[in-house]
């Protein structure tokens, strides 16, 4: 489970250099070989401990033993030296934070997410890719907990970190800018949001990303923002392009399929294109319903997407009981799909 190959190679190189120094002083009496073996054994022991503890945490999470899961993920993180196995450490910490969220312990989840950022900055550096991941996750947790004003400077800082590392014209920078802009729109700062969404779209076009299915992420976000700014014609033109990409792509082709489908469904509901809105809403909700209850996306987004789909069905004139039945059928459809997959495997 640990992302250990590159770190282990670096460690072994250090051991080789140290062995050379020892041999020059003590001669080849076998002690250096024992030293190298001991170091490798320690690395393997730490890796085995992480794998075993993390696996137990996943089982506890699946069984909804949330406090047990959290403690196991913390223990797994302690087994993974952040300087040698940073991705494993970060994954364990994120899952511990997720366990807090599932327990409804929002303040503790936010506190842990902030601690993760601090640890990454001190151990890996402010410009490390995983520090950016930690910043993004903190902003995500704050946003999902409704603390949008607190999340805004975190998103802004993440953009600055990525620009320092990759330059201003990079796909990761564009993605971070677009996320920041979406938050600004949620805060009612639509003019600022539009400016940043245009900047993000321009970056991905400059780096030649406009032929990838994920290009519709940037088109969707800008169109959604332009609709809020009441720039209807341009919004419709951009969303049509984004919709065509979604229609010709599978969910697996789209990195942020859930967000794209939800925003497009909301967009077309507001435009009174209810056929298109309903199809997108159903696809978005079914995608989430197919995931396990403990999945982060399902936990954070299911109610939001269900509410969007419900509003579309109500706009069609369906009564509450009819809407409830359709939502229940989505779960039935998802369960059948999950059962079919598990049977095949």
C-alpha positions in Angstrom: 0.0 0.0 0.0 2.8 2.4 0.8 4.2 4.5 -2.1 7.6 3.3 -1.1 9.7 2.6 -4.2 11.3 6.0 -4.8 11.7 6.7 -1.1 13.2 3.2 -0.4 15.6 3.7 -3.3 16.7 7.0 -1.8 17.1 5.4 1.6 19.2 2.5 0.1 21.5 5.0 -1.7 22.1 6.7 1.6 22.9 3.3 3.2 25.4 2.6 0.4 27.2 5.9 1.0 27.3 5.3 4.7 28.6 1.7 4.2 31.5 3.1 2.1 32.5 5.4 4.9 32.3 2.6 7.5 34.4 0.2 5.4 37.1 2.8 5.0 37.5 3.0 8.8 36.7 -0.5 9.9 37.5 -2.8 7.0 35.2 -5.4 5.5 34.4 -7.4 8.6 30.7 -8.0 7.8 29.3 -5.4 10.1 28.3 -3.1 7.2 26.3 -5.8 5.6 24.4 -6.3 8.8 23.7 -2.5 9.0 22.2 -2.5 5.5 20.1 -5.5 6.2 18.8 -4.0 9.4 17.8 -0.7 7.6 16.0 -2.6 4.9 14.2 -4.7 7.5 13.1 -1.6 9.3 11.7 -0.1 6.1 9.8 -3.4 5.4 8.5 -3.6 8.9 7.1 -0.1 8.8 5.5 -0.8 5.4 3.9 -4.0 6.7 2.6 -2.2 9.8 1.1 0.5 7.7 -0.6 -1.9 5.3 -2.0 -4.0 8.1 -3.3 -1.1 10.2 -4.7 0.8 7.2 -6.5 -2.3 6.0 -8.1 -2.7 9.5 -9.2 0.9 9.4 -10.9 0.4 6.0 -12.8 -2.6 7.5 -13.9 -0.6 10.5 -15.0 2.2 8.2 -17.0 -0.2 6.1 -18.6 -1.6 9.2 -19.3 2.0 10.4 -17.2 1.6 13.5 -16.2 5.2 12.9 -14.2 5.9 16.1 -12.3 2.6 15.7 -11.6 3.5 12.1 -10.3 6.9 13.0 -7.9 5.6 15.6 -6.6 2.9 13.2 -6.0 5.5 10.5 -4.1 7.7 12.9 -2.0 4.7 13.9 -1.3 3.9 10.3 -0.2 7.4 9.7 2.2 7.1 12.7 3.7 4.0 11.1 4.3 5.9 7.8 7.3 8.3 8.1 6.0 11.4 6.2 9.5 12.1 4.9 9.8 8.6 3.4 6.2 7.7 2.6 4.4 11.0 2.3 1.5 9.8 0.2 0.7 6.9 2.5 0.9 9.3 5.5 -1.4 11.8 3.8 -4.0 9.1 2.8 -4.2 7.8 6.3 -4.7 11.3 7.7 -7.4 12.2 5.2 -9.3 9.0 6.1 -9.0 9.9 9.8 -10.5 13.3 9.0 -13.2 11.6 6.9 -14.1 9.5 9.9 -14.6 12.6 12.0 -16.9 14.0 9.3 -18.9 10.8 9.2 -19.4 11.2 13.0 -20.6 14.7 12.5 -17.6 16.1 14.5 -17.1 19.0 12.1 -14.9 21.2 14.4 -12.5 18.3 15.0 -12.4 17.4 11.3 -11.4 21.0 10.5 -8.8 21.1 13.3 -7.2 17.9 12.0 -7.3 19.1 8.4 -5.4 22.3 9.5 -2.9 20.1 11.4 -2.3 18.1 8.2 -1.4 21.2 6.3 1.0 22.4 9.0 2.7 19.0 9.1 3.1 18.9 5.3 4.5 22.4 5.2 7.1 21.7 8.0 8.1 18.3 6.7 7.7 18.6 2.9 7.8 22.3 2.2 5.2 24.8 1.2 5.6 24.1 -2.6 5.4 20.3 -2.4 2.6 18.8 -4.4 1.2 17.0 -1.4 1.1 20.2 0.6 -1.1 21.6 -2.1 -3.2 18.4 -1.8 -3.5 19.1 1.9 -4.5 22.7 1.4 -7.1 21.7 -1.2 -8.5 19.1 1.3 -8.7 21.7 4.1 -10.6 24.1 1.8 -12.9 21.3 0.8 -13.7 20.3 4.4 -14.3 24.0 5.4 -16.6 24.4 2.3 -18.6 21.3 3.0 -19.1 22.4 6.6 -20.5 25.7 5.4 -17.5 27.9 6.4 -17.1 29.5 3.0 -15.4 32.7 4.2 -12.8 30.6 6.0 -12.2 28.4 3.0 -11.6 31.4 0.6 -8.1 32.4 1.7 -7.1 28.7 1.8 -8.1 28.3 -1.9 -6.3 31.5 -2.7 -3.2 30.3 -1.0 -3.3 27.0 -2.8 -3.3 28.8 -6.1 -0.2 30.8 -5.0 1.6 27.6 -3.9 0.9 25.9 -7.3 1.9 29.0 -9.3 5.2 29.2 -7.4 5.9 25.5 -8.2 4.6 25.1 -11.7 4.4 28.7 -13.1 1.2 30.5 -14.0 0.3 28.4 -17.0 -0.2 24.9 -15.8 -3.3 22.6 -15.7 -3.1 22.2 -11.9 -3.0 25.9 -11.5 -6.0 26.3 -13.8 -7.9 23.7 -11.7 -7.1 25.5 -8.5 -8.1 28.8 -9.9 -11.5 27.4 -11.1 -12.2 25.9 -7.7 -11.4 29.3 -6.0 -13.7 31.0 -8.5 -16.5 28.6 -7.7 -16.2 29.4 -4.1 -16.2 33.2 -4.8 -19.4 32.7 -6.7 -21.0 30.9 -3.7 -20.0 33.9 -1.7 -21.8 36.2 -4.1 -18.7 37.6 -5.6 -19.8 36.8 -9.1 -17.7 39.4 -10.9 -14.5 38.2 -9.4 -15.5 34.6 -10.0 -16.1 35.3 -13.7 -12.7 36.9 -14.1 -11.0 33.9 -12.6 -13.1 31.3 -14.5 -12.1 33.0 -17.7 -8.4 32.9 -16.6 -8.6 29.2 -15.8 -10.2 28.4 -19.2 -7.6 30.5 -21.0 -4.8 28.6 -19.3 -6.0 25.2 -20.3 -6.5 26.3 -23.8 -2.9 27.7 -23.9 -1.5 24.4 -22.6 -3.4 22.4 -25.3 -5.9 20.8 -22.9 -9.0 21.7 -24.8 -9.1 18.4 -26.6 -9.4 16.4 -23.4 -12.8 15.4 -22.0 -12.0 17.2 -18.8 -12.0 20.5 -20.7 -15.8 20.5 -20.1 -15.0 21.0 -16.4 -13.7 24.5 -17.2 -16.5 25.2 -19.8 -19.2 24.1 -17.3 -17.8 26.3 -14.5 -17.5 29.4 -16.6 -21.0 28.9 -18.1 -22.5 28.3 -14.7 -20.9 31.6 -13.5 -22.0 33.5 -16.6 -25.6 32.4 -16.0 -25.3 33.9 -12.5 -23.9 37.1 -14.1 -27.0 37.1 -16.4 -24.8 36.8 -19.5 -27.3 34.3 -21.0 -26.2 34.0 -24.6 -22.5 33.3 -23.9 -23.5 31.0 -21.0 -25.7 28.9 -23.2 -23.1 28.7 -25.9 -20.4 27.4 -23.5 -22.7 25.0 -21.7 -23.8 23.5 -25.0 -20.2 22.7 -25.8 -19.7 21.3 -22.3 -22.9 19.2 -22.6 -21.8 17.7 -25.9 -18.6 16.6 -24.3 -20.4 15.0 -21.4 -22.8 13.2 -23.8 -19.9 11.7 -25.7 -18.0 10.7 -22.6 -18.4 8.1 -19.8 -18.2 9.1 -16.2 -14.8 7.4 -16.0 -13.5 9.8 -18.7 -14.3 12.8 -16.5 -12.2 13.5 -13.4 -14.9 15.6 -11.8 -18.0 14.0 -13.3 -20.2 14.5 -10.3 -19.6 18.2 -10.1 -20.0 18.7 -13.9 -23.2 16.7 -14.0 -24.7 18.5 -11.0 -23.9 22.0 -12.3 -25.1 21.2 -15.8 -28.4 19.9 -14.3 -28.8 23.0 -12.3 -28.0 25.2 -15.3 -30.6 23.6 -17.5 -33.2 23.6 -14.7 -32.9 27.4 -14.6 -33.1 27.5 -18.4 -36.3 25.5 -18.2 -34.8 22.8 -20.4 -36.2 20.1 -18.0 -35.6 17.1 -20.3 -31.9 17.8 -20.4 -31.8 18.7 -16.7 -33.6 15.6 -15.6 -31.3 13.3 -17.6 -28.2 15.0 -16.1 -29.7 15.0 -12.6 -30.5 11.3 -12.8 -27.0 10.4 -14.1 -25.4 12.5 -11.3 -27.4 10.9 -8.5 -27.1 7.3 -9.9 -23.3 7.8 -10.1 -23.3 8.6 -6.3 -25.8 6.0 -5.4 -23.6 3.3 -6.8 -20.8 4.2 -4.3 -20.5 2.7 -0.8 -22.1 4.6 2.0 -18.6 5.4 3.4 -17.4 6.9 0.2 -16.3 10.5 0.6 -18.1 11.7 -2.5 -21.4 10.0 -1.5 -21.1 11.3 2.1 -20.5 14.9 1.1 -22.6 15.2 -2.0 -25.5 12.8 -2.1 -28.0 15.0 -0.3 -27.0 18.0 -2.4 -27.4 16.2 -5.7 -30.6 14.5 -4.5 -32.0 18.0 -3.7 -31.1 19.2 -7.2 -32.7 16.2 -8.8 -35.8 16.7 -6.6 -36.1 20.3 -7.6 -36.0 19.3 -11.3 -38.8 16.7 -10.8 -40.9 19.2 -8.9 -40.4 21.7 -11.7 -42.0 19.1 -13.9 -45.1 19.2 -11.7 -44.5 15.8 -9.9 -46.0 15.5 -6.4 -43.9 14.8 -3.3 -44.8 11.1 -3.2 -43.9 10.6 -6.9 -40.6 12.3 -6.4 -39.8 10.2 -3.4 -40.5 7.0 -5.4 -38.3 8.1 -8.2 -35.5 8.8 -5.8 -36.0 5.4 -4.2 -35.8 3.8 -7.6 -32.4 5.4 -8.2 -31.2 3.5 -5.1 -32.8 0.3 -6.4 -31.1 0.7 -9.7 -27.8 1.5 -8.1 -28.0 -1.6 -5.8 -28.7 -3.8 -8.8 -25.7 -2.4 -10.6 -23.4 -2.9 -7.6 -24.7 -6.5 -7.2 -24.1 -7.3 -10.8 -20.5 -6.0 -10.6 -19.8 -8.0 -7.4 -21.2 -11.1 -9.0 -18.9 -10.8 -12.0 -15.8 -10.3 -9.8 
